[in-house]
Amino acid sequence: MTMSLETKLVLSSIALLAVVSAVIATATTLLFNDFLTDRLDLQVGSAARRATSAAAQPPPEAREVAFLLFPGQSVDTFGARVRAPDGDQLVTGLPVTGVQATLTRLVVVEAAVTPAGVAVTAVACTLLVRRAVRPSAAWPPPRPGCRSRPSRPATPCAWPAYRRWTPTRAPGPWRAG
């Protein structure tokens, strides 16, 4: 199957845009995942410091989980006190559901916007390429006796030879040579 130049230009432009959009969407998702994970790590570190300072204080009414109720702790903070022969250890954590939900929304938006952007670009590219490769109105008129511009140069109504433009003197007006 032979494709026209117009079709090749449009398809190659669309393919290039689709690949670049997919690379950008993937890179955005990966970098945003790293950013959100680092931020969650900082929040866990802050929660661990708060829990450690709360655990150092004597628990009111002998409540073992008082360090989880320390002011500033998130509602979803996970904590445990692990008793060991060499001393107690505090374990603190936060859920990753917020990070996962944010990344899921990002992927859904990218999956909707990328094809829409490619489709809009395909339409715009098609219109621009059609306009760029259509016959120019500035071409010379057909020869006398011919009804329209010839489609093949071998016909009796072939295009007149283009004249070469040369300068008459430098600098000065141009004339047909």
N, C-alpha and C positions, 0 to 999 in steps of 0.2 A: 504494500500500500504506500503510495507516494503522498507525502504531506506537503502542503504549500508552505512557503516561507512564513506567512502570517500565522499559520497553525503552529509551526515549530517555535516561533518567537513567543507566542502566548503560552504554550505548554512548558517551555523551558523556564520562562519567568515564574509561572505558577509553581512548578516543581522546586525551583530555587527558594521561593518565598516559603513554601510549606516546610522545607528542610530547615531553613533558618528559624522559622517560628517554632518548630519542634525542639530545636537545640536551645533556644532562648527559654521556652517553657520548662524544659527539663532542668536547665541551669538555675532558673529562678526557684523552682521547687526544692532542689537540693540545697541551695544556699539559704533559703528561708527555713528549711528544716534544721540546718546547722545553727542558724540564729536563734530559733525558738528553743532548741535543745540547750544551747548555752545559757539562754535566759532562765530556763527551768532549773538548770544546774545552780545558777546564782541564787534563785529563790530557795532551793533545797539547802544550800549553804547557810543562807540567812535563817531559815527555819531551824536548822541544826544548832546554830549559835544561840538562838532564843531558847530552844529546848535545853541546851547545856546550862545556860544561866539560870533557867527556871528549876532545873534538877538540882542545882547547887543549893538552892534554898530549901529549908525544911518544908515538907508537904503539909498543907493545912489539913487537919483532921485525918491524917495518915492516908491521904489519897495518893496512890501510886502513879496516877496518870495526870497529876497536876501540871507537869511540864507541857502537856499538850494543850492545856487551857490558858497558857501564859498569854498576856496581851500581845497582839500583833500576829499570832499564828493564824494561818488560813484555816477555813472550816474543813477543807479536805486533807489537812496535814495528817500523815500517817506517822505514828511513833510507837516505839516499844523500848522497854528497859530490859536488857538482857543481863541476867545475873551470871557472873563468872567467878571462878575462884580468885582471880587476880583483880577483881573490881567490876563494877557495873558498867555496861556499855549502853549508850543511847543510839537507837536507830531511828532516823527520820526520813520521810519521803513525801513526795507529792505526786498526784496522778498525772499521766501523760495524755489524758483524754482531751484536754484543751489544745495541745499541740497537734494531735491527730485530727481533731475536728477542723482546726484552722487549715491544715494542709489539705484535707479533703475538700474544703470549700475552694481553696486555691486551684486545685486540680480541676474541679468542676467548672470554675470560671474560665480557666485556660482551655479546657476542652470545648467550651461553647464559643469563646471569643476567637480562638485561632482559626477554626474552619470558616467562621463568618468573615474574618479579615481576609482570608485567602479567597473567598467567594467574591467579596467586594473588589479586591485587587484584580481578580480574574476578569470581571466585567470591565473595570477601568482599563486594564491592559489590552483587552480585546478591542475596545473602542479606540484607544490611542494607536494601536498597531494598524488597525484598519484605516485610520485616518492618515497614518504615515506612509502606508504602501499604496494608497489609491492613486490613480493617475492624476497628474498635476494639471490644473487649468492653465498653467503658463506654457504648456507645450505648444508648438506651432500649429496653426490650423491645418486641416487636411488640404491636399492639393486640389486644384480646380478639377471638377469632374468626379471627385470621390465624395461619397456621402458621409463617411465618418473616418475617424483615424483607423489605419489598418492594424490588424492584430498580428500580422507577420511582415517582417521587412521585405520578403521576397515578392510581395504582391505588387501590381502596377501602381498602386496608390501608396507606395512606401514613403517613409518619412524623408523629408529633404535632409541632405547632409548638414550637420551643424557647422556653423562657421566658427572659425577660430578667431578669437578676439586678440588683437595685438595693439599695443600702444602706438600712437602716432609720434609722440615725442615725450620725453620724460621731463617733468610731470605734465600731464595734459589730459584731454578727453580721450576716451577709448572709441575705436571705430571697428567696424567689421573688416577683417582682412581677407 
